Amino acid sequence: MTFFDELRRFDGFDFQGFFASVTDADVSRIIAKERLSGMDYLALLSPRAASHLEPMARRAQELTIRHFGRAVQLFTPLYLANYCTNQCVYCGFNTKNPLERRKLSLDEVEAEARAIAESGLKHILILTGEDHKKSSVSYIADCVQVLKRHFTSISLEVYPLTREEYAQLVAAGVDGMTMFQEVYDEPVYLELHPKGPKRDYRFRLEAPDRAAQAGMRLVNIGALLGLHDWRQEAFFTGVHTDYLQRAYPDIEVAISTPRMRPHLGGFPPKVIVSDADLVQYILAFRLFMPRGGVTLSTRENAKLRDNLLPLGITKMSAGVCTQVGGRATGQEDTGQFEISDERSVAEMAEMLYSRGYQPVYKDWQYL
Ligand code: SF4
């Protein structure tokens, strides 16, 4: 059994009917509960719960401090390559977009790693676009050998792999993976992914299962907000996280909550997800999954990131560059998307200290 089977339980579920049945008394009762069910979580994502954000925020803050303290892990992404064989209509790396494609040589990876390591960061997330041949598993493993000299935790955000391939990279020194399902609604998923291997909805959906079975320590998932009804997508991301925590109790699970950003090709969001919607999502998730990590990226602007911090955020990116090799070479090519918060690692650390939080550069050592 995988999450694909679990998801089938919700086929034909009447979300609008459920939301219409939620009362203020239901929301207040759920906020006070110690352990929430999946349906409780869905009630907190309802339009009715949008007028209960203050008590939800108080509870979320209490739970976050109880389970994570006032500590926020900092990391940065490193784009190894931007080759891609897919045609996701919402992405600047779409294979049809006319941008210069490249991948870093191992010497360039070393130069990028040195540039990032100067900031003091010890956790890194490597990204490749999705091209199994140009950014092969053996290429990624070679890059990991270089990166291990500088970083103690290396996470992947690459195309979905087989269980054996995940195991190969775990053996090479990778300890975390991020896999965005993008859209949990399968018909919408197929509409937005017209060509390429990414059309295989199930293979992608089950990637976190395969990674966990292969020994990955940290599994981070998420939906890209703006592609479909955000309440449904937030719900499925939450129940996916809950499933992973129950099925693989020894792994650490986390979500990201990315909203669509401007990019080359300019596909507009199908659904506008407001700041208040994003807040409701993060609060509801924290109440449902008190020990689940929440990663907030630089897609959001500095002011919003600072304000969201106490509500349940546990990881933040800093010193971000979405271009391949943009740090060491200073080369300015087209990034995957535009970022909104350009603060350096030092500036992020200063912001955290000023608000009574501790920036964590390292909490894992690969032996
Ligand atoms: S979202 Fe990923 S798979 Fe899709 S076009 Fe962009 S880089 Fe390629």
Residues whose N, C-alpha, C, O or C-beta is under 5 A from the ligand:
A	BS01	SF4	C84 N86 Q87 C88 C91 F93 N94 G129 E130
